[in-house]
Amino acid sequence: MKLSIQEKKILYAFACPNHHNTVTRLKWLTALTVDPKAKRWMLGLARKMENEVEEHWYPCFYQRLRMEMAKYYETKKYLRMVEKSTDYEEDLYDEAV
């Protein structure tokens, strides 16, 4: 099953180790969503989790998602630190002028 980064972020925030509770939570989030486009997208994610993810291997899926997203956020943090600590843009601009 392919998930976009947006879907992974939502699952990282709202999923739990229990498959049934995760699907129920996504359906409740769909009901609370006001924007029709976002509502359709959230319902699609809830249906994808309900139909495409087998309940017996969901715990493995959940753990892999948590590890992958933890690495993703850690990498984003390091990239922000590198961007703040380097002045490549200013150096290149000074050399060009």
C-alpha positions in Angstrom: 0.0 0.0 0.0 1.4 3.4 -1.0 0.9 6.3 1.3 1.6 10.0 0.6 3.6 12.0 3.1 0.4 13.8 4.1 -1.3 10.5 4.9 1.7 9.4 6.9 1.7 12.6 8.9 -1.9 12.2 9.7 -1.4 8.6 10.7 1.6 9.5 12.8 -0.5 12.0 14.7 -3.8 10.1 15.0 -3.1 6.4 14.7 -2.7 4.0 17.6 -1.5 0.3 17.8 -5.1 -0.9 17.5 -6.4 -1.2 13.9 -10.1 -0.8 14.8 -9.5 2.2 17.0 -7.4 3.9 14.3 -10.1 3.4 11.6 -12.8 4.7 14.0 -10.7 7.7 14.9 -10.1 8.6 11.3 -13.9 8.3 10.6 -14.6 10.7 13.5 -12.0 13.1 12.2 -13.7 12.9 8.8 -17.0 13.8 10.5 -15.4 16.8 12.3 -13.7 18.1 9.1 -15.5 21.1 7.6 -13.8 21.6 4.2 -15.5 19.3 1.6 -12.2 18.5 -0.2 -10.4 17.7 3.1 -13.4 15.6 4.2 -13.3 13.6 1.0 -9.6 13.1 1.4 -9.9 12.0 5.0 -12.7 9.6 4.2 -10.5 8.1 1.5 -7.7 7.6 4.0 -10.1 6.0 6.5 -11.4 3.6 3.8 -7.8 2.8 2.7 -6.9 1.9 6.2 -10.0 -0.1 6.7 -9.9 -2.0 3.4 -6.2 -2.3 2.4 -4.6 -2.9 5.7 -5.0 -6.3 7.2 -5.8 -6.3 10.9 -3.4 -9.1 11.7 -0.3 -7.3 10.3 -1.4 -3.8 11.3 0.9 -3.7 14.4 3.9 -4.2 12.1 2.6 -1.5 9.8 2.1 0.9 12.7 5.6 0.3 14.2 7.2 0.8 10.7 5.2 4.0 10.2 6.3 5.4 13.6 10.0 4.6 13.0 9.8 6.1 9.4 8.1 9.3 10.5 10.4 9.7 13.6 13.4 9.6 11.2 11.6 12.0 8.8 11.1 14.6 11.6 14.6 14.1 12.9 16.0 14.7 9.4 13.9 17.8 9.0 15.2 19.1 12.3 18.8 18.5 11.3 18.2 20.3 7.9 16.8 23.3 9.7 19.8 23.4 12.0 22.2 23.2 9.0 20.3 25.9 7.2 20.6 28.2 10.2 24.2 27.5 10.7 25.4 28.0 7.1 25.6 31.3 5.2 26.0 29.9 1.7 23.5 32.2 0.2 25.2 35.3 1.5 28.7 34.1 0.5 27.6 33.3 -3.0 25.8 36.7 -3.3 28.9 38.6 -2.1 31.1 36.7 -4.6 28.8 37.5 -7.5 28.6 41.2 -6.8 
